[in-house]
Amino acid sequence: MASSIWTTEEFTCPGCGMDYAATREQHPHKHSGNFECRVCQTEVHAWSGAHDYFGWKVIKRTSPVFGRKSA
């Protein structure tokens, strides 16, 4: 049975730069796995230990806007 300790973590694909977020959940037993980028199939993250990751989602970032403020 898993505990209720969840955290959201962010990862960037080393192959293409796509940003992802996943939920990390603590477990009393050892888990292992990995996640591959949906765009270029490069491994984004691998894990082994008393935790597991789920709910992988692409993070949609907005670019900062530079320039002058309009009056």
N, C-alpha and C positions, 0 to 999 in steps of 0.2 A: 504494500500500500504506500502510495506517495504522500509526502507531507504537503502542506499548503504553501511552502516557500517557493514563490515564482519571481523571476526577474526577467526583464526584457533587455536583450543585448543586441548591439548592432555590429555588423560585419561587412567588409568590402571585399569583393572578388579580386584576387590578385591578378587574374587574367584580363578582365575587361573593365573593372572598376564599378560594376553594378553594386549598389548598396542594398543590404538585406537586414531585417530584424527578425529575431526568433525569441521565443519564450524558453527560459531555462527553468527546469523543475528539479528540485532536490528529491532524491529517492533513497530508501534505506539499502537498496541493492545496487550492484554495479551495472551500468549500462554503457554501451559504446555505439558509435555511429558516425556518419559523416553527412555533409550536405554539399551538393554540387550545384554550381551556377546554372540557372535555367537558360542563360544565353550562350555561354561558351563551354559548359561542362567541366570547368576547372573546379577542383575542390576548394570550397570557401572555408569550411571549418570541419574538424574531426574532434571527437571527444571520447573519453573513457573515464569512468568514475561513478560516483554516487549521484549522478545527475543525468538528465536527458534534455534534448532540445526538440521543440515542436512549434508549429504555427509559423513556418518560414514565410515571410512576405517581402516583396520589393518595397524599398523606401522611396517614395517620390519626393525628391528634393526640389526646392525652387531656387533658382539662381538669384544671387543678390543683385539689386538694381543700383547702378552707379550713375551719378550725374547730379544735376542741380535740382533743388526743390522748386517746383513751380509756385509762383506767388498767387 
